[in-house]
Structures are given as structure tokens and as C-alpha cells.
Amino acid sequence: PSFPLLGSWLLPVLFLLSALSTGMSAAVVSGYVLARREKAEFDLCSWSRIHIGLVVMELVVLFAWLTVGAASQAGGDSVQLLVSGSLAPVFWVVVVFGGLIAPVIAHIATATNGNSQVALAGEAGVLAGGLALRYLVLLAAVPVQRQTALFSATLPPGVALLAGQVLHDPLRLTMTAEADEGPAAIHQRAIVVD
């Protein structure tokens, strides 16, 4: 494919694990807020084992996906952009540390001391890391320099307006012909079907 990182079979696995993990975090945070509102007990520790497993699997698949993606030149450029290029600070701080490593530490700390605030901070990190992961995957996978072309036999005003908004420094080529001119080998027919 044109974008090797997006074509890897590991990406759907990574997104599935990330979705399960962020979904679990959203459920835990929502459950905790509702339990506090109702002045009920909410055991954050019961979620920890499952969630730690998901986060660890996500971390392993993330690095496997990066390793497989780096095998090609274009994929290697994208991986480099993530791990040491302009996207690296967000990748390492928000996705890897805040979304994967810190939540595991928070869950272990919660299991040992029962501090639910630490667990909630870990859940918030998972949510932020999961959202950042999806955004960074797209930013890294699509090359910085790419060419977009718009070809149209007719260019209605709406399409011209859209092209002006999304294309950077567009070049417009127009061909005109005399009304009576036209290639003799082209025969146009219309068939009306009821």
C-alpha cells in the first residue's frame, strides 16, 4: 500500500486493544463518578488485572507494529517521525508513558495501597494516550510531502471552491476548443431507458 504503517495487519490488532483499553478506562471513570454521586462503593482494584493485561498487550503490539513498519523505506520514515522526529515528544510522553506505562504503575500502586485517585489518574492517562495514538498514527503514516491531484472534465463552482480550500498552491490547466471542433473518431450517443 501507499502508506505502509496503515497496511500492516498489526494496526487493527493495536486499535482493537487500544479501543478495549480506552473503553474500559471510560467505563471505570464513569462508574467511579456515578458511584461517588450515589455515595456507593466502587472497587477500582477489581478492574486492575484485566486492564493491566490489556495495556501490556497493547504496548507489545505497538512496538511490534513499529518494528514491522520500519522494514520498508516509507514505513521507516514514518516510524522515525514517531520515535525521534517531530511527533516523538507526544508519542513518548502521552502515548507510551502517559497512556501505557504510567497506568500500569498506577494500577500496581492502587492494588498495594488502595488509593483510588492514583488509579483514576492512570485511567485518564489511558484515555489521553488512546486518543493521541490514533491521531499520531495518521500523522505519521501519511507522508509530509504528497501530491493531490483533482481532475475534472467540468469544474462547477462548488467543486472549484472546495479545491481552493483543500489544495495548497494549486495549478489549474484549462483546455478550450472551438464549438465546431472535435475529434472525428469520437461518436457520442445517448440511450434513454425507462
N, C-alpha and C positions, 0 to 999 in steps of 0.2 A: 504494500500500500504506500501511498504518498507520505503518510505520517507513521513511521514505524512504531512509535510508542502507542499509538491508538490501535494498531493492528495486532498487538500481542494478545494471546489467549489469556495471559495473566491479568490483563486490565479488568475484564468482567469479574474475575475472582476477587481482585483487590477492591473493586467498587462494591461487590456484594458484602465482603467482610466489613468494609467501612460503613456501608448502609446499616448493617446489623448492629454494629458498634454505636454509631451515632443515634440510631433509633432507640437502642437500649438506654443510652445516656439521656435522650429526650424523655423517655418514659420514667426513668429514675428521678430526674429533676422535677417533672410534672407530678409524679407520685409523692415526692417529698413535700413539694409546695402544698398540694391538696391535703396531705396528712397534717401538716403544720396548721393549715387553716381550720381543719376539723379537730385539732388538738388530739390527734391519734398518733400511735407509734408507727414508724416506718423503718424497717430494718434494711439499712444500706448494705450490710455485710453479706446478706443472702445473695445479692447480685454479683458480688466480687469475683467469685471463682469463674463463673461463666464469662464475665466481662474481661477479666484478665486473659483468659484463653483467647477470646476474640481479638483483643488488642495485640497480643503476642503473635497470633497467626497473621494479622494484618501487617505487622512490622516485617515478618519474614517474607510475605508475598510482595510487599513494597520493594524490598531490596532485591528479591529475585526478579521482579519486573524491571527494575533499573539495570540489573546485570544483563538480562536478555536484551533489553532495549539498546544497550551500549554496543552490541555486537555489530551494528551497521554504522556507516558514517553519519547518516542523517539522525539515526537514533542516538548515537554517541554525542552528537552536537546538542540534542535535546536534553540528554541526561546531564551533560556538562553544565547546561544552563540552569538545571535544577540544583545540582550538588555544589557547584562552585562559581556559577555565573550570577547574573543579576537577580535571579529568583531564589538563590541559596539562603539568604537570611530568613525569608518567610518559610521556606521548606524546612530548614533545620530547627528554627525556633518554634514556629507554630505547628507544623505538621509532625515532625519527628519528636521533638521534646515535649511540646505542649499537648499534642494530640495522642501520643503513643507512650512515651517513656514516663512522663510525669503522672499520667493516670494510673499506671501500674504501681508506681511508688505510692500514690495516694491510696489506692485500694489496699496495698500491703499495710500502710500506716493505719488505715481505718480498721483493718482486721485486728491489729495489735492493740490499738488504744481506743477504738470505738468513736473517734472524732468524726462526726458526720460532715462538718464544714470542710475538712480536708477532702473527703470523698466527693462532695459537691463541686469543689474546685477542679478535681480530676474529671468529673463529668462535663463541666464547662469546657475544659481543655479538649476533650474528645469531640465535642460539638464544633468548636472553632477549628480544630485540626481536620475534621472530616470535610467541612466546607472549603477550607483552604486547599485541601488535597485536590478536590475536583477542579477548582479554578486553576491551580498550578499545572495540573495535567494538561489542560487545554492550552495554557500559555506556552508550556514547554514543547508540546507536540507539534504545534503549528509554527513553521519557520517564521523568523522575524521578517525576512525578506521573501515575499511571494508576489506573484503576478496574478491579478484578477482581470479577466477579460469579459466584456459584455458585447455580444454580437446580436444585432437585431436588424432585420430587413426594414422594419418600420420602427420609429422611435417616438411613441406617443409622449405627450408632455409629462404624464405621471412617471413613466419609466426614465425619462431624461432627468427629472427631479430626483428620483431615487439614486440614479447613477451618480449625480453630482454630490449626493450626500455620503455615499459609501466608497466611492472610488477616490483615491488620492492622486492628484496631478493627472487627470485623465487625458488621453489623446483621442480625439474624435476624427474619424475618417469618413467622408461623405462622398458618394459617387452619384453623379446625376447623368441622365441620358435624355436625349430629345424624345418627345412624346411618341413620335412615329418610329423611333429606332427600336431595335430588339433583335436578338439572335433569331435567325430564320429556322433553326433546328428545334426551337422550343415551341411546343404546341400546348396551349392551356385549354383545359376542359373542366366543366362543372357538371356534376351529376347530382340531381336533386332526388332525394329519397324521402318518400312519405312515411 
